[in-house]
């Protein structure tokens, strides 16, 4: 058991190191495309024509070696603006994490509400499925613009953006939750349809158990797909938060990465990509282990 756990840990560490190497190569390649723009900005007025020429002619291997040699000082890094990198990442991570938690919480409420309505009112189930499909296929920026118009400009209930208070996160979280909740409803409704053929459901109906008790039993059997769904959506939100955060003016990991890319701030790009990659990789590991456990239980 201990050896199996050790091997799994080594595989996970090896996978993360591989991702770290890829992020490093990508970051240095972006730096190489601009022929030393970051170094030129750091040199400022001290730069001479000869020094700038040496930077522009520096080979990729030399830039990679210099960047790797600078990695041990990552917690002391400063961006091109002279501000420490780690506090910027910490602040952006806190905003994105809060947005993620609120979005997933709202999505559970929306998804389960649709599921309960479809289960106990079968005649509206097809309409709910069409509505959920329409929401799921609508681009997130259109949903966000509609929510801003409705709740900010028409009803004056919620702020249209910002990250200064918890109230500012409600609209962006609701926009994400509409898509996630619709997706959750479609996933669970299909899974519950498959459960109707299971022996325990057929036996429960044969014993004339109430629909409420049968629904709760089926819902309990959806726990594993539900957790896997949460992990997948968490990873997708962290890796693709640029649109939502930009639309609602939230200073999260997505907008920070976009700003760093526009400025070719190599250190900020690397730190941001590393955090996002670590989160996505960790959630993917948990999701894969849970999926493997569910397959083992079915076998």
Buried (B, 14 or more C-beta within 10 A) or exposed (E): EEEEEEEEEEEBEEEBEEBBEEBBEEBBEBBBEEEBBBBBBBBEEEBEEEBBEEBEEBEEEEBBEEBEEBEEEEEEBBBBEEEEBEEBBEBBBBBBBBBBEBBBEBBBEBBBEBBBBBBEEEEEBEEBBEBBBEBBEBEBEEBBEEBBEEBBEEEEEBBBBEBEEEEBBBBBBBBBBBBBBBBBBBBBBEBBEEBEEEEEBEEBEEEEEEEEEBBEBBBEBBEBBBBBBBBBBBBBBBBEBBBBBBBBBBBBBBBBBBBBBEBBBBBBBBBBBBBBBBBBBBBBBBBEEBBEEBEEEEE
